[in-house]
């Protein structure tokens, strides 16, 4: 118990001495040991690395998981050292809803068949997204978090210790300066009755202050070297984070490429499905214009005879083909990427399709495969 009291009293004394030294420095009443410019640059670079790493880490979390409640839930599971339950992505959930709706509407109809195809694509997109999230968390988020919670905490701890030792060093310098001033005053105005005892006490006080200063200087120099080595390790941190950033970019590029391929496949599949609305409207317009007297007779809507469609005198445009497209039937026109064709629309046609011409060839083409030129 006595030892604990003495230790507590000693700690309180050291804390008070540091507080006094810090206050006097702020008031300009005490000198402060300045670190060299190289050391200051290292600390500034470390602070900059910590601040921007933290911002990048937080924003990447938002990018990968926009839902703040989900992020809090994952944080709590991590702190409790428990595995978070697998979470279905929004795209997968949408795909499931579409497929369930197709069952209710009837999978054999145009709408139900299309819902099934789109739902399957959405579920594939969701699976690709989940894989991207897992890869990014391991290759990018985890190294950034390890730096903030590991290396940076060690650096901060050593910097605080260095600052405390600097305050102790400057306090020792102040005590030594005061002791020497008192000793000089005593030598200039001696008291003949107590000259020897007082000079002896002042000299001993100055010697003790010099010893404390040497010890404080040694501890400060040792801690400064340890802190400097840690700060120089920031360069290695940058190299590691650069590698992680490249891995994140590769994962993101692979994810978007996979999504693009899924959407291209979906567009091709949808282009091959019968579109009752487009065919009915276009064929009805052609039949009405060519044989009005037969308007009341049944109309065949299975296929559109594209050769019966005449191009208008105006309204034609040039278009560049973005992707290859295989015609699903004789009413459509096959396309090759990067070729130029002439396109125009007909009254009553679905907005997703145009009439395309290449030489003597003519047929329907999907708008999503084209880049319209002025």
C-alpha positions as CSV (number, residue, x, y, z in Angstrom):
1,X,0.0,0.0,0.0
2,X,2.8,2.4,0.9
3,X,4.5,1.6,-2.4
4,X,1.3,2.4,-4.4
5,X,1.0,5.7,-2.6
6,X,4.6,6.7,-3.3
7,X,4.2,5.6,-6.9
8,X,0.9,7.6,-7.3
9,X,2.5,10.6,-5.7
10,X,5.5,10.4,-8.0
11,X,3.3,10.1,-11.0
12,X,1.2,13.1,-9.9
13,X,4.4,15.1,-9.5
14,X,5.7,14.2,-12.9
15,X,2.3,15.1,-14.4
16,X,2.2,18.4,-12.6
17,X,5.8,19.2,-13.8
18,X,4.8,18.5,-17.4
19,X,1.7,20.6,-17.1
20,X,3.6,23.5,-15.8
21,X,6.2,23.2,-18.5
22,X,3.6,23.0,-21.2
23,X,1.7,26.0,-19.8
24,X,4.9,28.1,-19.6
25,X,5.8,27.2,-23.2
26,X,2.3,28.3,-24.4
27,X,2.7,31.6,-22.5
28,X,6.2,32.1,-23.9
29,X,7.8,31.9,-20.5
30,X,9.9,28.7,-21.1
31,X,12.1,27.5,-23.9
32,X,11.0,24.5,-26.0
33,X,13.3,21.9,-27.6
34,X,12.6,21.9,-31.3
35,X,12.9,18.8,-33.4
36,X,14.9,18.9,-36.6
37,X,13.2,19.7,-40.0
38,X,13.5,16.2,-41.3
39,X,11.7,14.8,-38.2
40,X,9.0,17.4,-38.5
41,X,8.5,16.5,-42.2
42,X,8.2,12.8,-41.2
43,X,5.5,13.6,-38.7
44,X,3.6,15.8,-41.1
45,X,3.7,13.1,-43.8
46,X,2.5,10.5,-41.3
47,X,-0.4,12.7,-40.2
48,X,-1.4,13.3,-43.8
49,X,-1.2,9.6,-44.5
50,X,-3.4,8.8,-41.5
51,X,-6.1,11.4,-42.4
52,X,-6.4,10.5,-46.0
53,X,-6.3,6.8,-45.4
54,X,-9.1,7.2,-42.9
55,X,-11.2,9.2,-45.4
56,X,-10.6,6.7,-48.2
57,X,-11.4,3.8,-45.9
58,X,-14.7,5.4,-44.8
59,X,-15.8,6.3,-48.3
60,X,-14.9,2.9,-49.7
61,X,-17.1,1.4,-47.0
62,X,-20.0,3.7,-48.1
63,X,-19.3,2.6,-51.8
64,X,-19.4,-1.1,-51.0
65,X,-22.3,-0.9,-48.5
66,X,-24.4,2.3,-48.9
67,X,-26.8,1.2,-46.1
68,X,-25.6,2.8,-42.8
69,X,-27.6,0.3,-40.7
70,X,-26.0,-2.6,-42.4
71,X,-22.5,-1.1,-41.8
72,X,-23.3,-0.7,-38.1
73,X,-24.5,-4.3,-37.9
74,X,-21.4,-5.6,-39.6
75,X,-19.3,-3.4,-37.2
76,X,-21.0,-4.9,-34.1
77,X,-20.6,-8.4,-35.4
78,X,-16.9,-7.7,-35.9
79,X,-16.4,-6.2,-32.4
80,X,-18.2,-9.2,-30.9
81,X,-15.9,-11.5,-32.9
82,X,-18.8,-13.2,-34.6
83,X,-19.4,-13.9,-38.3
84,X,-22.0,-11.6,-39.9
85,X,-24.8,-13.5,-41.6
86,X,-24.8,-13.7,-45.4
87,X,-26.7,-10.8,-46.9
88,X,-28.6,-11.1,-50.2
89,X,-27.8,-8.3,-52.6
90,X,-30.4,-5.9,-53.9
91,X,-30.0,-7.2,-57.5
92,X,-30.5,-10.8,-56.3
93,X,-33.6,-9.8,-54.4
94,X,-35.0,-7.9,-57.5
95,X,-34.3,-11.0,-59.7
96,X,-36.2,-13.2,-57.2
97,X,-39.2,-10.9,-57.3
98,X,-39.2,-10.9,-61.1
99,X,-39.1,-14.6,-61.3
100,X,-41.8,-15.0,-58.7
101,X,-44.0,-12.5,-60.6
102,X,-43.4,-14.5,-63.8
103,X,-44.9,-17.5,-62.1
104,X,-48.0,-15.5,-61.1
105,X,-48.4,-13.9,-64.5
106,X,-47.7,-17.0,-66.5
107,X,-44.2,-17.9,-67.7
108,X,-45.5,-18.8,-71.2
109,X,-46.6,-15.3,-72.1
110,X,-44.3,-12.5,-73.5
111,X,-44.2,-10.6,-70.2
112,X,-43.7,-13.6,-68.0
113,X,-41.0,-15.0,-70.3
114,X,-39.2,-11.7,-70.3
115,X,-39.4,-11.4,-66.5
116,X,-37.8,-14.8,-66.1
117,X,-34.9,-13.8,-68.4
118,X,-34.3,-10.4,-66.7
119,X,-34.7,-12.0,-63.3
120,X,-32.0,-14.6,-64.1
121,X,-29.7,-11.8,-65.3
122,X,-30.3,-9.7,-62.1
123,X,-29.5,-12.7,-59.9
124,X,-26.2,-13.2,-61.9
125,X,-25.4,-9.5,-61.4
126,X,-26.1,-9.8,-57.7
127,X,-23.8,-12.8,-57.4
128,X,-21.1,-10.9,-59.2
129,X,-21.6,-7.9,-56.9
130,X,-21.3,-10.1,-53.8
131,X,-18.1,-11.6,-55.0
132,X,-16.7,-8.1,-55.7
133,X,-17.7,-7.0,-52.2
134,X,-15.9,-9.9,-50.6
135,X,-12.8,-9.4,-52.8
136,X,-12.6,-5.7,-52.1
137,X,-13.0,-6.2,-48.4
138,X,-10.1,-8.6,-48.2
139,X,-7.7,-7.0,-50.6
140,X,-8.3,-3.3,-49.9
141,X,-10.4,-2.5,-46.8
142,X,-8.6,-4.9,-44.5
143,X,-5.1,-3.6,-45.1
144,X,-6.3,0.0,-44.6
145,X,-8.0,-0.9,-41.4
146,X,-4.9,-2.8,-40.2
147,X,-2.8,0.3,-40.7
148,X,-5.3,2.6,-38.8
149,X,-5.8,0.2,-35.9
150,X,-2.3,-1.3,-35.8
151,X,0.6,0.7,-37.1
152,X,-0.9,4.1,-36.6
153,X,-1.8,3.4,-33.0
154,X,1.8,2.3,-32.3
155,X,3.1,5.5,-34.0
156,X,0.7,7.7,-31.9
157,X,1.7,6.0,-28.7
158,X,5.4,6.5,-29.4
159,X,4.8,10.1,-30.4
160,X,3.0,10.8,-27.1
161,X,5.8,9.2,-25.2
162,X,8.3,11.4,-27.1
163,X,6.4,14.5,-26.3
164,X,6.3,13.6,-22.6
165,X,10.0,13.0,-22.6
166,X,10.6,16.3,-24.3
167,X,8.6,18.1,-21.6
168,X,10.7,16.3,-19.0
169,X,13.9,17.4,-20.8
170,X,12.8,21.0,-21.0
171,X,11.8,21.0,-17.4
172,X,15.2,19.7,-16.4
173,X,16.8,22.5,-18.5
174,X,14.7,25.0,-16.7
175,X,15.6,23.6,-13.2
176,X,19.3,23.6,-14.2
177,X,19.1,27.2,-15.4
178,X,17.4,28.3,-12.2
179,X,20.0,26.5,-10.1
180,X,22.9,28.1,-11.9
181,X,21.3,31.5,-11.6
182,X,20.9,31.0,-7.8
183,X,24.5,29.8,-7.5
184,X,25.8,32.8,-9.3
185,X,23.8,35.2,-7.2
186,X,25.1,33.6,-4.0
187,X,28.7,33.9,-5.2
188,X,28.2,37.6,-6.0
189,X,26.6,38.4,-2.6
190,X,28.1,36.0,0.0
191,X,26.8,35.7,3.6
192,X,29.9,35.4,5.8
193,X,28.1,33.6,8.5
194,X,26.6,30.9,6.3
195,X,28.8,31.0,3.2
196,X,30.0,27.5,3.1
197,X,26.7,25.7,3.9
198,X,24.7,27.7,1.4
199,X,27.2,27.4,-1.4
200,X,27.5,23.7,-0.7
201,X,23.7,23.3,-1.0
202,X,23.4,25.3,-4.2
203,X,26.3,23.5,-5.8
204,X,24.7,20.1,-4.9
205,X,21.4,21.3,-6.4
206,X,23.1,22.3,-9.6
207,X,25.0,19.0,-9.8
208,X,21.7,17.0,-9.3
209,X,20.0,19.1,-12.0
210,X,22.9,18.4,-14.4
211,X,22.6,14.7,-13.8
212,X,18.8,14.8,-14.3
213,X,19.3,16.7,-17.5
214,X,21.8,14.1,-18.9
215,X,19.4,11.2,-18.1
216,X,16.4,13.1,-19.6
217,X,18.5,13.9,-22.7
218,X,19.5,10.2,-23.1
219,X,15.9,9.0,-22.8
220,X,14.7,11.7,-25.2
221,X,17.3,10.8,-27.8
222,X,16.5,7.1,-27.6
223,X,12.8,7.7,-27.9
224,X,13.3,10.1,-30.8
225,X,15.2,7.4,-32.7
226,X,12.5,4.9,-32.1
227,X,9.8,7.3,-33.3
228,X,11.9,8.3,-36.3
229,X,12.2,4.7,-37.5
230,X,8.4,4.2,-37.1
231,X,7.7,7.4,-39.1
232,X,10.1,6.3,-41.9
233,X,8.1,3.1,-42.2
234,X,5.3,5.2,-43.7
235,X,7.0,4.8,-47.0
236,X,6.5,1.1,-46.8
237,X,2.9,1.7,-45.9
238,X,2.5,3.7,-49.1
239,X,4.0,0.8,-51.1
240,X,1.6,-1.7,-49.5
241,X,-1.4,0.5,-50.0
242,X,-0.4,1.0,-53.7
243,X,-0.5,-2.7,-54.2
244,X,-3.8,-3.0,-52.5
245,X,-5.2,-0.1,-54.6
246,X,-4.2,-1.9,-57.8
247,X,-5.9,-5.1,-56.6
248,X,-9.1,-3.1,-55.9
249,X,-9.0,-1.6,-59.3
250,X,-8.6,-5.0,-60.9
251,X,-11.5,-6.4,-58.9
252,X,-13.7,-3.4,-59.8
253,X,-12.8,-3.7,-63.5
254,X,-13.5,-7.5,-63.5
255,X,-16.8,-6.8,-61.8
256,X,-18.0,-4.2,-64.3
257,X,-16.8,-6.3,-67.2
258,X,-18.8,-9.2,-65.9
259,X,-21.8,-7.1,-65.5
260,X,-21.4,-5.7,-69.0
261,X,-21.2,-9.2,-70.5
262,X,-24.3,-10.3,-68.5
263,X,-26.3,-7.3,-69.9
264,X,-25.1,-8.0,-73.5
265,X,-26.3,-11.6,-73.2
266,X,-29.6,-10.4,-71.8
267,X,-30.1,-7.9,-74.7
268,X,-29.4,-10.7,-77.2
269,X,-31.8,-13.0,-75.5
270,X,-34.5,-10.4,-75.3
271,X,-33.9,-9.5,-79.0
272,X,-34.8,-13.1,-79.9
273,X,-38.0,-13.2,-77.9
274,X,-41.3,-12.4,-79.7
275,X,-42.4,-8.8,-79.0
276,X,-46.2,-8.9,-79.5
277,X,-46.6,-5.1,-79.1
278,X,-44.0,-4.1,-81.7
279,X,-45.1,-6.7,-84.3
280,X,-48.8,-6.0,-83.9
281,X,-48.4,-2.2,-84.2
282,X,-46.0,-2.2,-87.2
283,X,-48.0,-4.8,-89.1
284,X,-51.3,-3.1,-88.5
285,X,-49.9,0.2,-89.9
286,X,-48.6,-1.5,-93.0
287,X,-51.8,-3.4,-93.6
288,X,-54.0,-0.3,-93.1
289,X,-51.9,1.8,-95.5
290,X,-51.8,-0.9,-98.3
291,X,-55.4,-2.4,-98.1
292,X,-57.9,-0.2,-96.3
293,X,-60.8,-2.2,-97.6
294,X,-59.6,-5.3,-95.7
295,X,-59.2,-3.5,-92.3
296,X,-62.0,-5.5,-90.8
297,X,-60.4,-8.9,-91.8
298,X,-58.2,-10.8,-89.4
299,X,-54.5,-9.7,-89.5
300,X,-51.6,-12.1,-89.3
301,X,-49.1,-10.8,-86.6
302,X,-46.6,-13.6,-86.4
303,X,-43.9,-11.9,-88.7
304,X,-43.3,-8.5,-90.2
305,X,-42.5,-8.5,-93.9
306,X,-39.8,-5.9,-93.8
307,X,-39.6,-5.6,-97.6
308,X,-43.1,-4.1,-97.6
309,X,-41.9,-1.1,-95.5
310,X,-40.9,1.8,-97.6
311,X,-38.4,4.3,-96.3
312,X,-39.7,7.8,-95.8
313,X,-38.4,10.7,-97.9
314,X,-37.0,12.4,-94.8
315,X,-35.9,11.4,-91.3
316,X,-33.2,9.0,-92.1
317,X,-30.0,9.1,-90.1
318,X,-26.6,7.4,-90.0
319,X,-25.8,5.1,-87.1
320,X,-22.7,3.4,-85.9
321,X,-23.1,-0.2,-84.7
322,X,-21.7,-0.8,-81.2
323,X,-22.0,-4.6,-80.9
324,X,-22.5,-7.6,-83.1
325,X,-26.2,-8.6,-83.4
326,X,-27.6,-11.8,-84.9
327,X,-31.0,-11.4,-86.4
328,X,-33.6,-13.6,-84.8
329,X,-35.8,-13.9,-87.9
330,X,-36.2,-12.6,-91.4
331,X,-37.7,-9.3,-90.2
332,X,-34.5,-8.3,-88.5
333,X,-31.1,-7.2,-89.8
334,X,-27.9,-8.7,-88.6
335,X,-25.2,-6.2,-87.5
336,X,-21.5,-6.1,-87.2
337,X,-19.7,-3.9,-84.7
338,X,-18.3,-0.5,-86.0
339,X,-20.2,-0.6,-89.3
340,X,-22.3,2.4,-90.5
341,X,-25.9,1.9,-91.5
342,X,-28.9,4.1,-92.4
343,X,-31.8,4.0,-89.9
344,X,-35.3,5.5,-89.7
345,X,-38.4,4.9,-87.8
346,X,-42.0,4.1,-88.8
347,X,-45.2,5.3,-87.2
348,X,-46.4,2.9,-84.5
349,X,-43.0,1.2,-84.0
350,X,-41.8,0.4,-80.6
351,X,-39.2,3.0,-79.4
352,X,-36.7,0.2,-78.8
353,X,-36.4,-0.6,-82.5
354,X,-35.6,1.1,-85.8
355,X,-35.6,0.2,-89.4
356,X,-32.0,-0.3,-90.6
357,X,-30.6,-0.4,-94.2
358,X,-27.3,-1.6,-95.5
359,X,-27.2,-1.5,-99.3
360,X,-30.1,-3.6,-100.5
361,X,-30.6,-5.3,-97.1
362,X,-33.3,-4.0,-94.8
363,X,-34.6,-5.0,-91.4
364,X,-35.4,-4.1,-87.8
365,X,-32.5,-3.3,-85.5
366,X,-32.4,-2.7,-81.7
367,X,-31.7,0.9,-80.7
368,X,-29.4,-0.2,-77.8
369,X,-26.9,-1.6,-80.3
370,X,-26.5,1.7,-82.1
371,X,-24.9,5.1,-81.7
372,X,-27.0,7.6,-83.7
373,X,-24.8,10.1,-85.6
374,X,-25.9,13.6,-86.5
